Amino acid sequence: MTADTAQTETLHETRLETSLAVWDIAPTVAAGERFSVKAGAKSSAGCALGRCRIEVLDDDAVVASGSLGDAPWPGTDALYWAELELRAPPTPGTVTFSVHFDAGDLDEPHQDASSPFNVSVVARPDHTLTVKVASDGMPIEEACIRLGPYRATTDGSGQAAIKLAAGRYELVVWKAGFDMEPVPLAIHADASVDVEARALPQHDPDAVWTA
Amino acid sequence: MSGQDFSRRSFLSKGAAGAGAVALAGAATEASAQTINWGQTADVVIIGAGVAGLPAAITARELGASVIVVEENYDIGGRGMLSGGRVQLGGGHALQQKLNIKDNPDQVFLDWVRADDAESRYSDRELVRVFADENLSAYQFLLDNGVEFIEKPIGPGIDASTVARIFVTKEWHIPAEVVAPRRNRNGSGLVRHLAASARNKGAQILLKHKMTRIVREQPTAGKVLGIEVKADGKTINIRATKGVIVATGGHTGNVEFRRMFDPRLTEEYQQACQPYVDQNASGEIAAMDIGASLWATAIQTSESGAAITKTRHIGCRWGYASLVYETDSVMFPQAKATGLTVKDWQDLIMVNQFGKRFWDEGDGSYRFFNAAMAYHGDKTKLNGGGPIWAIFDADGAAREKWNTKPPNVDPDGWFYQADTLAELAGRIKNQYQKQPMPGAALTETVARYNSFVADGVDKDFKKKTPMHKIEKPPFYAAWATPILHDTLTGLRTNTSTEVVDMRGEVIPNLYCAGESQGGFAQHGLARCLVFGRIAGRTAAKNSA
């Protein structure tokens, strides 16, 4: 072991770990459009990381950057975060970006950290599909809707509106306690579809059994 | 002593006096009723004041026998106290007739020996035949002893029964005596009424008396003479002139015992109904010490019924499917948390101790349990699958409308929160987590799962259309290891509940009923009630 490597290892051992989170990534982003994500960094010692630099890389190119705020993300102990705006590539597909935290010259030395995240880039939406989910005439709220990469959740009237590009999809609806068959759809104009949810005869172990 | 005129005070003073003088024969020496200093005597001594022991006590008293029931817990009921109160007694009783449900004892028998149902195909058909023939009288027995039923059946279709045969008892009317109030613990109405009736009829129930040995004339020969118990730190011998009934409630909580059936069931798997009831195999072990054998052991591993259950109330030690100890439960100081009730398995993933997914979280079958208990690569612990943790994020908690703070969760080893996934993995400290969960592994697992959500396809375990990414902080890890429930088999008995040894010979004056009895794989209360009555009857009529 040379003196240089020993010094490097000693330096490395004294650096605190940093871990990252990336969230609020939209299920789909239209090709070429701007979008934002949130990214946060956490010191293993809970150190304040506000004003540290955080970047988004596409391969090795920095495509977005900012400084972490001075207040932790609500609900966390010390996750310092920033909202970063970037632009989607011009062609549809799944794109992998990477968030990079630059520990810089914090008073307490920290390790840099990186974390990848994926974005589903889709063609620019042309149409709106309205999905209505009901069971025996009763609207189903908070049912999850999926068409390929597109996602939505029904509102109190059992409806969800999804902007999507023309194409062929399989509509999948999920709600715990119900069964719904997937529906093949060809979208080439605004459309609406009604989905009948079949209530599953589920046994609720917590149900109170009364006369 | 043949009467029931002793008081608890006089009993204890006798027992204390006797304890000092007793030189009870050891396991390898010969005993006789005359050589032992008996602190107390009854015709029938019953070990356990639960769903089998209480009807045994009532029945024996009705036949004129004096009865002592010893119960190690501070209160009666056993697991029946925490049961949903679902009694599978049919055969065409009055309530079935009132609701125009066609049934008869032969149909009860045919249902519970069905070859196409794994819960019934391994049962001893001679026991099932007797069970079927006793259904009507057992139902009437419950009514006669104050038990009330809700006049609305459950089923058929949830067990081997082909007709509606499950009726639910009404919950005990005093919440403070329900142990887990307001959580559908209707079994309290069954055991409280039976205990009251047993006491009214003269049975003496001795709480906090723990059976430590069954006394036989010779180590594995001769009659059973009585039992040895410990109470208030003292050893007391209780003579049973007609017989001892083992009604101790099963073995599920005893790691060494349950691993005879399935070596995978190591210590990390908790027992449902703890901490109120410990299914500690005390009756089975004491009986086997004097020669008893097991019976129909295939039942315990038939991969059907509720021997193993999914933890639906996560983030606490004893999650189970339905049992919740609310904050006003007398058990709450020990249970420490109510748990978070999972409504949609899409809102979380489950990982093993190494931070890796192992199966479709939505599956509640034995395929899930087998995957959870599979070898995951722990070179220091080859059996058992180790802890299972539910992992979810702030969005998942919001969808489930969970409050992730105590008393809903127990942060002392059973629930963790962190700002990042890597940090979450490092925070998990639990007595059964033998090594730290690698943060990188958990992070990678979640990233892979999130890619499945994006694609709509779970390429690893075929979870039906994974719906939600796990990405928004804070992140959570909640104890979600499968929990053990039913003891489905145990001591070998004949149809009169006489315990049988390895050579097929009856052990004189020893009887068994309830979850400690082997041979009938039925979940719940009915078989315990039926064979408890039979045991009480057989013992009371014993003239040996």
Chai-1 contact restraints between the chains, C-beta under 6 A:
chainA,res_idxA,chainB,res_idxB,connection_type,confidence,min_distance_angstrom,max_distance_angstrom,comment,restraint_id
A,S19,B,T420,contact,1.0,0.0,6.0,A-B,restraint_1
A,S19,B,A422,contact,1.0,0.0,6.0,A-B,restraint_2
A,S19,B,E423,contact,1.0,0.0,6.0,A-B,restraint_3
A,A21,B,T420,contact,1.0,0.0,6.0,A-B,restraint_4
A,A21,B,P473,contact,1.0,0.0,6.0,A-B,restraint_5
A,W23,B,E471,contact,1.0,0.0,6.0,A-B,restraint_6
A,W23,B,K472,contact,1.0,0.0,6.0,A-B,restraint_7
A,K42,B,D419,contact,1.0,0.0,6.0,A-B,restraint_8
A,K42,B,T420,contact,1.0,0.0,6.0,A-B,restraint_9
A,K42,B,E423,contact,1.0,0.0,6.0,A-B,restraint_10
A,W73,B,P473,contact,1.0,0.0,6.0,A-B,restraint_11
A,G75,B,P474,contact,1.0,0.0,6.0,A-B,restraint_12
A,T76,B,D419,contact,1.0,0.0,6.0,A-B,restraint_13
A,T76,B,P473,contact,1.0,0.0,6.0,A-B,restraint_14
A,T76,B,P474,contact,1.0,0.0,6.0,A-B,restraint_15
A,D77,B,D419,contact,1.0,0.0,6.0,A-B,restraint_16
A,L79,B,D419,contact,1.0,0.0,6.0,A-B,restraint_17
A,L79,B,P473,contact,1.0,0.0,6.0,A-B,restraint_18
A,S120,B,A454,contact,1.0,0.0,6.0,A-B,restraint_19
A,C144,B,M467,contact,1.0,0.0,6.0,A-B,restraint_20
A,R146,B,G456,contact,1.0,0.0,6.0,A-B,restraint_21
A,V172,B,T465,contact,1.0,0.0,6.0,A-B,restraint_22
A,W174,B,T465,contact,1.0,0.0,6.0,A-B,restraint_23
A,W174,B,M467,contact,1.0,0.0,6.0,A-B,restraint_24
A,A176,B,K343,contact,1.0,0.0,6.0,A-B,restraint_25
A,A176,B,D344,contact,1.0,0.0,6.0,A-B,restraint_26
A,P205,B,A321,contact,1.0,0.0,6.0,A-B,restraint_27
A,P205,B,S322,contact,1.0,0.0,6.0,A-B,restraint_28
A,D206,B,S322,contact,1.0,0.0,6.0,A-B,restraint_29
A,V208,B,N184,contact,1.0,0.0,6.0,A-B,restraint_30
A,W209,B,V168,contact,1.0,0.0,6.0,A-B,restraint_31
A,A211,B,I150,contact,1.0,0.0,6.0,A-B,restraint_32
